[in-house]
Amino acid sequence: MDYLVGNSSVIVTDKKILERIEAIADMPQDNQNQIFSVIDALIRDYNAKKAYA
């Protein structure tokens, strides 16, 4: 099953990604904030590597 959320043009078709997102959505807000902080840092670092490669 594919999901389109908000104004995004990205359709997630990877079942493992969807399962992870659903699990995160069920967690308390504090846990979600911790997970998203880590994800944001990884994305920031990945984008910096791309910019300087």
N, C-alpha and C positions, 0 to 999 in steps of 0.2 A: 504494500500500500504506500502511495506517495502522499506527502503532506506539503502544503504551501502555507506558510504562516506569515501574516502581516503583509508588508509591501515587498517582500523578497522575491526575486526571480529564481531562487535556488530551490530545486526539488530534490529532496533527500530520498534516495532509492536504496541506500545501504541499510539493511535490516539491523545490523549491530549498532549503527549510529542512532537509529530511531529508538532502539531498546534503551540505549544509554540516556538519550534525551528524556524518554518517558520516566526512567528511574530517577533522574535528577529532578524532574518536575514534581515527583512525589515526596521529595525530601523537604525538611524544614528550610526556611529561608537562610538561616546561618550556614547550613551545609552547602546550599546552592551558591551563596556568596563566595565561600572558600573555593569551590570547584571552578567558578567563573574567574576568580582571581588568578588561579593557576593557568587556566586556558588562555586568558588575556595575556599573561606574561609569555607563554609559549608562542602565541601568535605574534606578539610584538617582536620577540627575538628572531622568529622565522622571517618576518618582513625586513628586519634590519639586515639579516644575512643576505637576503635577496638583493637588497639595495646596494650592498657593498661588495657583491660578488662579481 
